[in-house]
Amino acid sequence: MGVPKRKMSKMRLRTRKAANRWHAPQLSRCTNCGAAGRSHRACASCGYYRGRQVLTVAGL
């Protein structure tokens, strides 16, 4: 059975746990309508992606 040879320091333990911390998703602005959304995805409000329309969005 594997047993640690030395006590793990608090800093090393916290550094390892910090890698699993939750990060909020980065939002970017749509170049067509300016709405905020996830990058590399079609805009949910206008349906544009990289300068061309890829989704048909029902108008209000």
KELUMDO-325279 format. One record per residue (C-alpha): x, y, z; residue in three letters. Coordinates in steps of 0.001 Angstrom, whole numbers, plus 500000, padded with zeros to 6 digits. Example, Ala and Ser with C-alpha at 12.3 -4.5 7.8 and 13.67 -1.06 7.14 Angstrom:
% residues 2
512300 / 495500 / 507800 / ALA
513670 / 498940 / 507140 / SER
***
This chain:
% residues 60
500000 / 500000 / 500000 / MET
501361 / 503413 / 499037 / GLY
502109 / 505629 / 502007 / VAL
503413 / 509211 / 501697 / PRO
506996 / 509596 / 502803 / LYS
506549 / 513202 / 503940 / ARG
503679 / 515406 / 505056 / LYS
502133 / 517376 / 502186 / MET
502306 / 521120 / 502850 / SER
499160 / 523256 / 502955 / LYS
500329 / 525294 / 499975 / MET
500867 / 522235 / 497785 / ARG
497481 / 520846 / 498792 / LEU
495681 / 524131 / 498057 / ARG
497490 / 524544 / 494743 / THR
496260 / 521138 / 493628 / ARG
492687 / 521874 / 494730 / LYS
492711 / 525285 / 493009 / ALA
492891 / 523631 / 489575 / ALA
489384 / 522197 / 490084 / ASN
487804 / 525526 / 491014 / ARG
484704 / 526621 / 489049 / TRP
485200 / 529468 / 486589 / HIS
482379 / 531498 / 485085 / ALA
482053 / 531141 / 481296 / PRO
483646 / 533937 / 479275 / GLN
481077 / 535941 / 477340 / LEU
481825 / 537758 / 474108 / SER
479805 / 540267 / 472109 / ARG
478074 / 539356 / 468846 / CYS
479551 / 541313 / 465923 / THR
476144 / 541582 / 464258 / ASN
473736 / 542578 / 467057 / CYS
476006 / 543139 / 470076 / GLY
474297 / 540609 / 472354 / ALA
476451 / 538772 / 474904 / ALA
476973 / 535042 / 474407 / GLY
479462 / 532185 / 474453 / ARG
482268 / 532348 / 471918 / SER
482454 / 529879 / 468986 / HIS
478668 / 529466 / 468997 / ARG
475887 / 530968 / 466903 / ALA
474236 / 534017 / 468452 / CYS
470983 / 533085 / 470187 / ALA
469342 / 536443 / 469492 / SER
470101 / 536959 / 465788 / CYS
471378 / 533554 / 464544 / GLY
474635 / 534860 / 463056 / TYR
478017 / 533144 / 463326 / TYR
481230 / 534534 / 461812 / ARG
479441 / 537110 / 459685 / GLY
476764 / 534903 / 458139 / ARG
473352 / 533691 / 459233 / GLN
473316 / 530034 / 460247 / VAL
470094 / 529910 / 462324 / LEU
466643 / 531241 / 461675 / THR
465444 / 532978 / 464816 / VAL
461743 / 533743 / 465215 / ALA
461214 / 537510 / 465450 / GLY
459227 / 539120 / 468236 / LEU
***
